Amino acid sequence: MNPLHSLPAPEPLPEGLDAWLDRLQGHWQRRRAGGKTLRQEAEACSARLARLETLDDAGLREMLAHRAGLFRVDPDEAQGLRLEALALVGVMATRILGKRPYTVQLMGALALHRGWLAEMATGEGKTLTVALAAVLAGWSGRATHVVTANDYLAARDAEQMSPFYQACGLSVAAAISDVTPEERQPHYDADVVYVTAKTLLGDFLRDRLVTRAGGGAERMAFEQWLTRRETAPGPSPLMLQRGLHTAIVDEADSVLIDEAVTPLILSAPRETPGMKQAVLWASALADGLQNGTDYLVDTRTRLLLLYDGAHQRMASLSDELSPEWRTPARREELLRHALMVRHFILPGHQYLVHEDKIVLLDEFTGRMTPERSLTAGLHQAIEAREGVPLTDPNESLGQMSFQSFFRRFRRLAGTTGTAREAAAELWRIYHLSVVRIPTHKPRQTLEMRPLVYPDLNGKWEAVVEEILRVHDLGRPVLVGVRSVHSSRHLASLLHARGVGAELLNAERHAEEAGIIARAGETGRITIATNMAGRGTDILLDETSRRLGGLHVIIAESNESGRIDRQLAGRCGRQGDPGSVATLLCQEDALLSRYGSPFWRQVLHTASFLKHRVLPRQIRAAQKQAEAEAFARRKSVLQADNWLETALPFGDHHD
């Protein structure tokens, strides 16, 4: 058995008529997944759970051990026992964790066990739902990975659920990125492993490098088999010795869609002669050029057009470059990078300067990603722009898209609060069917009519007034913005009015859990760059619940409607009261890039239409942005497929 691949490389995406038939099959699968059968099975499981609660501890452990043995001997044959097995696991969760699974959590666990993606609202107990399904998967004896949004959640969930897994006869570990690969390797031997997508794929690529250097996957597989014997000569060098089988992805839309825009590249620094001097040369040159005179920036397509003035300046200063950087193509590339970091890659939006280094920001979560760097000299162009020490560019050792990686698992499942907008893509790329799980209690969230403003200054002042209006009532307020820059700006406006706010952005990532935990307290104001994958619930205190609960303000619409819905879903958990207000502006960045020029002109001349037209234009712009993002993700996967077939990576064989 090849330990690096549970399946061969994924097949290319269907095209033409095959793609149409595949979409039709996905539509049928989603209808099937959303039927009454899942609820009926969950209700039957809940009834069994109630009967099994009369068992004493010894009897419960004996039945659990027997069912676990059946799953290990023949997981496929044991599927007929899944309701009773899940009921037993639910009883153990009640006794060990003090959490009796709701019927909707059992629905979610059954959906995950079937290899579906369960859409569950924020606060509905996804952590326990995932653990219930992971126990059934872990009993099979095959590698089970629970993929989380960040290291904090991986470590937290593994620690919190450890007594539960142990009581069910399973080991659990967290494979986190802030330890060396050698320290992380033993954690993958656990029955259930909590890990981020980046760490898991990175270690998979490391294993491919090892097999390429060590003679191929077949030889490594044989050595792996040897190491399981008592006479084994030594430990296997592979990280994922148990291979890939089951992945349960928490915050699945964030992991499988939002983070899948670019492939993960395993790289190492490589000194490039003359590059640092050339980057500084281009940065100084860019400072002296004028947009509209020497070059033109197209904000819609993010393209740069160099005019004669720019070319003449490059030619006149080219003698300052070392010979390998003097060619017109290379110096033009340097200048384009320098201009890009002045117009498209901005501090507080795409990166921060942290401890005299450039740290990129995750576009969808707002978190710092110190392990990432831009390729092709862009990272060094940012460093030159910010005046920090220049680093050597990274040389790629291997790469793979997240789409290609997760398509390799024999069984892929997931859960998230927002999936229906991306249901078609999740099916087409991963063959994941989305099933909506109802809430345990009816939602009581008040969705207010969007408020529309003609310019940004007016909108930000209105955001401040809306915050103060609700704050004066004593209710907690959560404001969602798109960048660190916006969060600082809003905080300064509030400070000028004598009101303080807690910032949840990339600069305060270490305090994230505490900030979120306090966000539901009476009178609290929290400004967050993004709430995707935060993991911690916002709990209301008794006073804030009585006053009307959490008030969420969407101050800047995101490029995906899912992200806005994630933010809105932070209020109203478990039947709590809450409300959502959305503030829109004709000058919002989303409309500036994706909005219709025709409607922009109409609204400029007939502003009385803005309350009716602008919300529709926002939705249209989001759909266009989502379509373009899907096209980019699809091209990443297609490039990955081409690399697999045209440029085999060491252990690839026909």
Sequence and secondary structure as in RCSB ss.txt:
>XXXX:A:sequence
MNPLHSLPAPEPLPEGLDAWLDRLQGHWQRRRAGGKTLRQEAEACSARLARLETLDDAGLREMLAHRAGLFRVDP
DEAQGLRLEALALVGVMATRILGKRPYTVQLMGALALHRGWLAEMATGEGKTLTVALAAVLAGWSGRATHVVTAN
DYLAARDAEQMSPFYQACGLSVAAAISDVTPEERQPHYDADVVYVTAKTLLGDFLRDRLVTRAGGGAERMAFEQW
LTRRETAPGPSPLMLQRGLHTAIVDEADSVLIDEAVTPLILSAPRETPGMKQAVLWASALADGLQNGTDYLVDTR
TRLLLLYDGAHQRMASLSDELSPEWRTPARREELLRHALMVRHFILPGHQYLVHEDKIVLLDEFTGRMTPERSLT
AGLHQAIEAREGVPLTDPNESLGQMSFQSFFRRFRRLAGTTGTAREAAAELWRIYHLSVVRIPTHKPRQTLEMRP
LVYPDLNGKWEAVVEEILRVHDLGRPVLVGVRSVHSSRHLASLLHARGVGAELLNAERHAEEAGIIARAGETGRI
TIATNMAGRGTDILLDETSRRLGGLHVIIAESNESGRIDRQLAGRCGRQGDPGSVATLLCQEDALLSRYGSPFWR
QVLHTASFLKHRVLPRQIRAAQKQAEAEAFARRKSVLQADNWLETALPFGDHHD
>XXXX:A:secstr
  TT SS S      HHHHHHHHHHHHHHHHHHTSSHHHHHHHHHHHHHHHHTTS HHHHHHHHHHHHHHHHH T
TGGGGGHHHHHHHHHHHHHHHHS    HHHHHHHHHHHTT EEE  TTS HHHHHHHHHHHHHTTTS EEEEESS
HHHHHHHHHHHHHHHHHTT  EEEE TTS HHHHGGGGGSSEEEEEHHHHHHHHHHHHHHHHHHT HHHHHHHHH
HHTSTT  S  S S TT   EEEEETHHHHHTGGGGS EEEEEE   TTHHHHHHHHHHHHHT  BTTTEEEETT
TTEEEE HHHHHHHHHHGGGS GGG SHHHHHHHHHHHHHHHHTS BTTTEEEETTEEEEE TTT  EETT   S
TTHHHHHHHHHT      EEEEEEE HHHHHTT SEEEEEES  GGGHHHHHHHH   EEE   SS  EEEE   
EEESSHHHHHHHHHHHHHHHHTTT  EEEE SSHHHHHHHHHHHHHTT   EEESGGGGGGHHHHHHHTTSTT E
EEES  TT        HHHHHHT EEEEE S  SSHHHHHHHHTTSSGGG EEEEEEEEETT HHHHHHS HHHH
HHHHH GGGHHHHHHHHHHHHHHHHHHHHHHHHHHHHHHHHHHHHHS  SS   
